[in-house]
Amino acid sequence: MDTQENEAVENETPETQNESVENQDAEKAAESAAAESTETAEATEKTPEEKIAALEAEVADLKDQLLRRAADFDNYRKRMMKEKQDAYDYANANLLADLLDSLDNFDRTVEAAKDAKDAKAIADGVKMINKNLVKMLEDKYNLESYGKAGDEFNPEIHEAIGRMPNPKAKKDTLKEVYLKGYKLKDKVIRNAKVMVEVPEA
């Protein structure tokens, strides 16, 4: 060590010497960490065979997931088809169940008619059955009948089966209703069949 270096060392304070030692220790620690990192990277690097095995395992796992999803979807599709078929097969079950009371009443009326001597009593029984049936269909199923003499003719809901000129008529009106029309929730399910009275040309 030459004179200048000796003087520099001699001139260093204890704090400066400590900082120098700490810097040297930090450099050694960084070098050691870098070396360990390199060794770890080399140790963890997989061989081609290991990489292939890992990829094959991943493919097998994905294939298993795909098969499970396909099976779940197929089961869902079959369940939806069955529910749709059941809905179609039994769509009218509630309506038919409600009609059974009316059918039973008709059966009783027919039996009573065999020995009946008063035709009016039978007619009254049939009218009562009809009234109850119509009320049930209106209240529970929103079925509504329409069409009566004097109504204005509407070709969208009335089916004219004949026309009758009338000099007093100011517009096309229903002269006679042969069959009532029916609506289900505002949708026409049967047009009324009517005779139309029209103004004379």
Disulfide bonds with the S-S distance in Angstrom:
none
